[in-house]
Amino acid sequence: MIGLAGCGRMGAPMLAALIENGFSAKGFDVVPKASDEITDDPVSFTQDLETLITVVRDIEQTDDVLFGAQNFSSLPSLKRIIVSSTLSPRYVRNLRNRIPEHISLIDAPMSGAQIAAANGTLSFMLGGTPHDLDAVQPLFNAMGEHFHRMGAFGSGMQAKVLNNLLAASNTAMTRLVLDWADDAGIDETALLNLIHTSSGQNWLASGFDGIEFARDGHDPSNTIAILVKDVASALDAAPIGADTALPKTVQAAIKSLKPRPKTT
């Protein structure tokens, strides 16, 4: 049995993709859901559980799932854990010292936002042994479209936080550019179409009307706040002596974002 812990914006459509592709899978979330496939009962969730995928928000919730309130890593039936939350690479690599050796560990953070999760077109950055990754590749095929094997366990997370550092930078600058365009009286759609075919092209600008958080301001519960956390994860894994001024500036800019109104 496959279990997915953390059935929010990303986890719920990932679970749906697994079930739609014929996998025996169920979800767990501490917030009750109106779904037959998702439970808030740890006992029901862990029955015959062999593969655990974690898609919770942060390190604190991951610790709850693996060691604390839920303590799923202690299950006798568990064979592998796939960490798909975006977390500090240092934290992820240290999981190997905290989880029983007989449990295989794979880090598989993903990119593409909720729209890609719903469409089954996520990009996964994978870390683990070739044998372990081969064993679960069918699961990733059900949920995603692009798969990047980055190396040993922890390498996928390192690659992901670097990718998200760029995504945060693009988010901050795209929103700033759109605000300045408003002030200059330039139409938003016209400018986004220009950016898409010009040197300023980036993922957020090109997908602005489809990415669910594109217009959001910073709120502790939303994806913009997750970007702030992701920059912190990248900073935690920065090389010793690295100049972190620019990432910290990007983080502050993301944290100061205000909601952007929809165009009429």
ZALOMAR-883938 format. One record per residue (C-alpha): x negated, y negated, z negated. Coordinates in nm, 3 decimals, decimal comma, always signed. Layout:
<rs>
R      east     north        up
R         X         Y         Z
...
</rs>
This chain:
<rs>
R      east     north        up
R    +0,000    +0,000    +0,000
R    -0,116    -0,352    +0,086
R    -0,039    -0,633    -0,156
R    -0,070    -1,005    -0,090
R    -0,093    -1,230    -0,395
R    +0,004    -1,593    -0,340
R    +0,306    -1,619    -0,112
R    +0,311    -1,992    -0,047
R    +0,272    -2,191    +0,275
R    +0,004    -1,958    +0,410
R    +0,059    -1,634    +0,222
R    +0,427    -1,588    +0,303
R    +0,386    -1,597    +0,683
R    +0,074    -1,379    +0,657
R    +0,277    -1,120    +0,465
R    +0,555    -1,144    +0,724
R    +0,303    -1,082    +1,003
R    +0,174    -0,768    +0,831
R    +0,526    -0,630    +0,785
R    +0,628    -0,718    +1,141
R    +0,328    -0,524    +1,267
R    +0,431    -0,210    +1,081
R    +0,211    -0,227    +0,773
R    +0,342    -0,118    +0,436
R    +0,297    -0,446    +0,252
R    +0,450    -0,644    -0,033
R    +0,393    -0,985    -0,185
R    +0,342    -1,124    -0,534
R    +0,392    -1,479    -0,654
R    +0,437    -1,619    -1,003
R    +0,713    -1,842    -0,861
R    +1,024    -1,633    -0,790
R    +1,111    -1,611    -0,419
R    +1,439    -1,531    -0,246
R    +1,283    -1,239    -0,060
R    +1,303    -0,863    -0,085
R    +0,936    -0,836    +0,012
R    +0,803    -1,072    -0,260
R    +0,819    -1,010    -0,634
R    +0,711    -1,192    -0,947
R    +0,688    -0,860    -1,136
R    +0,325    -0,742    -1,161
R    +0,427    -0,383    -1,240
R    +0,640    -0,352    -0,928
R    +0,374    -0,518    -0,715
R    +0,088    -0,294    -0,827
R    +0,259    +0,041    -0,773
R    +0,034    +0,243    -0,536
R    -0,164    -0,074    -0,452
R    -0,485    +0,004    -0,261
R    -0,563    -0,320    -0,074
R    -0,523    -0,658    -0,243
R    -0,531    -0,982    -0,042
R    -0,552    -1,299    -0,249
R    -0,422    -1,624    -0,100
R    -0,375    -1,825    -0,418
R    -0,464    -2,193    -0,446
R    -0,788    -2,217    -0,643
R    -1,044    -2,052    -0,871
R    -0,823    -2,071    -1,178
R    -0,541    -1,886    -1,002
R    -0,785    -1,636    -0,851
R    -0,920    -1,561    -1,199
R    -0,562    -1,505    -1,319
R    -0,492    -1,263    -1,034
R    -0,815    -1,067    -1,067
R    -0,903    -1,081    -1,437
R    -0,655    -1,280    -1,644
R    -0,277    -1,289    -1,653
R    -0,238    -1,029    -1,378
R    -0,577    -0,855    -1,400
R    -0,523    -0,668    -1,075
R    -0,894    -0,585    -1,036
R    -0,858    -0,328    -1,316
R    -0,606    -0,115    -1,124
R    -0,722    +0,249    -1,088
R    -0,560    +0,273    -0,744
R    -0,731    -0,036    -0,600
R    -0,986    +0,033    -0,323
R    -1,057    -0,313    -0,179
R    -1,003    -0,683    -0,242
R    -0,986    -0,937    +0,038
R    -1,035    -1,296    -0,079
R    -0,859    -1,529    +0,165
R    -0,832    -1,839    -0,054
R    -1,084    -2,114    +0,016
R    -1,309    -2,123    -0,290
R    -1,662    -2,212    -0,392
R    -1,903    -1,970    -0,220
R    -2,100    -1,947    -0,545
R    -1,789    -1,828    -0,728
R    -1,706    -1,578    -0,454
R    -2,052    -1,422    -0,443
R    -2,048    -1,382    -0,820
R    -1,728    -1,174    -0,799
R    -1,947    -0,876    -0,708
R    -2,087    -0,887    -1,063
R    -1,740    -0,897    -1,216
R    -1,548    -0,635    -1,018
R    -1,603    -0,258    -1,042
R    -1,852    -0,128    -0,786
R    -1,607    +0,123    -0,636
R    -1,388    -0,164    -0,511
R    -1,497    -0,301    -0,174
R    -1,511    -0,680    -0,148
R    -1,444    -0,885    +0,164
R    -1,417    -1,260    +0,188
R    -1,182    -1,367    +0,466
R    -1,083    -1,733    +0,440
R    -0,878    -1,855    +0,732
R    -0,821    -2,168    +0,936
R    -0,532    -2,296    +1,143
R    -0,282    -2,427    +0,884
R    +0,074    -2,307    +0,835
R    +0,160    -2,323    +1,203
R    -0,110    -2,069    +1,291
R    -0,009    -1,843    +1,001
R    +0,351    -1,845    +1,126
R    +0,238    -1,767    +1,482
R    -0,013    -1,499    +1,381
R    -0,298    -1,696    +1,539
R    -0,519    -1,769    +1,238
R    -0,896    -1,785    +1,263
R    -1,071    -1,571    +1,002
R    -1,426    -1,621    +0,878
R    -1,536    -1,281    +0,751
R    -1,799    -1,166    +0,504
R    -1,870    -0,804    +0,413
R    -2,038    -0,490    +0,535
R    -1,961    -0,382    +0,894
R    -1,805    -0,062    +0,758
R    -1,571    -0,250    +0,523
R    -1,476    -0,503    +0,789
R    -1,406    -0,235    +1,049
R    -1,173    -0,061    +0,804
R    -0,946    -0,364    +0,769
R    -0,976    -0,518    +1,116
R    -0,622    -0,401    +1,205
R    -0,488    -0,616    +0,921
R    -0,665    -0,922    +1,055
R    -0,542    -0,842    +1,407
R    -0,187    -0,864    +1,276
R    -0,238    -1,203    +1,113
R    -0,487    -1,376    +1,340
R    -0,636    -1,429    +1,681
R    -0,998    -1,530    +1,619
R    -1,240    -1,334    +1,400
R    -1,589    -1,449    +1,309
R    -1,814    -1,207    +1,122
R    -2,060    -1,429    +0,940
R    -2,266    -1,177    +0,743
R    -2,265    -1,023    +0,395
R    -1,997    -1,079    +0,133
R    -1,975    -1,453    +0,060
R    -2,091    -1,560    +0,406
R    -1,738    -1,607    +0,534
R    -1,662    -1,845    +0,249
R    -1,982    -2,040    +0,306
R    -1,889    -2,083    +0,673
R    -1,533    -2,178    +0,583
R    -1,623    -2,461    +0,345
R    -1,859    -2,603    +0,606
R    -1,580    -2,586    +0,865
R    -1,339    -2,751    +0,623
R    -1,588    -3,026    +0,549
R    -1,569    -3,115    +0,918
R    -1,189    -3,080    +0,912
R    -1,170    -3,317    +0,616
R    -1,394    -3,564    +0,796
R    -1,174    -3,550    +1,106
R    -0,862    -3,590    +0,893
R    -0,998    -3,896    +0,713
R    -1,120    -4,067    +1,030
R    -0,817    -3,981    +1,243
R    -0,582    -4,127    +0,985
R    -0,799    -4,439    +0,952
R    -0,803    -4,482    +1,331
R    -0,424    -4,447    +1,349
R    -0,377    -4,706    +1,074
R    -0,606    -4,949    +1,255
R    -0,419    -4,882    +1,579
R    -0,092    -4,974    +1,407
R    -0,245    -5,303    +1,302
R    -0,352    -5,365    +1,662
R    -0,008    -5,277    +1,799
R    -0,123    -4,965    +1,987
R    +0,136    -4,689    +2,027
R    +0,055    -4,379    +1,822
R    +0,148    -4,124    +2,090
R    -0,047    -4,307    +2,358
R    -0,356    -4,318    +2,140
R    -0,331    -3,951    +2,040
R    -0,299    -3,855    +2,407
R    -0,609    -4,061    +2,481
R    -0,807    -3,901    +2,195
R    -0,708    -3,552    +2,311
R    -0,879    -3,604    +2,648
R    -1,169    -3,820    +2,531
R    -1,481    -3,807    +2,317
R    -1,288    -3,853    +1,990
R    -1,099    -3,525    +2,038
R    -1,052    -3,322    +1,720
R    -0,820    -3,054    +1,585
R    -0,603    -3,283    +1,371
R    -0,550    -3,544    +1,642
R    -0,477    -3,283    +1,909
R    -0,229    -3,098    +1,690
R    -0,087    -3,399    +1,506
R    +0,278    -3,325    +1,579
R    +0,248    -2,956    +1,486
R    +0,025    -2,961    +1,178
R    +0,252    -2,978    +0,876
R    +0,031    -3,200    +0,661
R    -0,081    -3,445    +0,932
R    +0,130    -3,734    +0,797
R    +0,111    -3,651    +0,427
R    -0,042    -3,868    +0,162
R    -0,242    -3,722    -0,122
R    -0,033    -3,531    -0,374
R    -0,166    -3,276    -0,623
R    +0,067    -3,008    -0,483
R    +0,008    -3,046    -0,111
R    -0,247    -2,954    +0,156
R    -0,418    -3,292    +0,143
R    -0,512    -3,214    -0,217
R    -0,638    -2,874    -0,102
R    -0,870    -3,054    +0,140
R    -1,008    -3,252    -0,155
R    -1,070    -2,920    -0,332
R    -1,231    -2,772    -0,022
R    -1,479    -3,059    +0,001
R    -1,561    -2,995    -0,366
R    -1,626    -2,629    -0,277
R    -1,862    -2,737    +0,001
R    -2,042    -2,973    -0,237
R    -2,079    -2,692    -0,491
R    -2,266    -2,490    -0,228
R    -2,479    -2,779    -0,095
R    -2,853    -2,712    -0,059
R    -3,068    -2,829    -0,348
R    -3,165    -3,190    -0,289
R    -2,914    -3,243    -0,006
R    -2,776    -3,591    +0,056
R    -2,412    -3,558    -0,050
R    -2,313    -3,923    -0,011
R    -2,119    -3,874    +0,313
R    -1,916    -3,571    +0,195
R    -1,828    -3,755    -0,125
R    -1,714    -4,057    +0,079
R    -1,495    -3,829    +0,292
R    -1,351    -3,671    -0,022
R    -1,264    -4,012    -0,166
R    -1,103    -4,117    +0,164
R    -0,886    -3,803    +0,171
R    -0,785    -3,858    -0,190
R    -0,671    -4,214    -0,111
R    -0,448    -4,122    +0,186
R    -0,095    -4,257    +0,180
R    +0,197    -4,101    +0,371
R    +0,214    -4,198    +0,737
R    +0,567    -4,264    +0,872
R    +0,696    -4,067    +1,167
R    +0,728    -4,247    +1,495
R    +1,075    -4,301    +1,636
</rs>
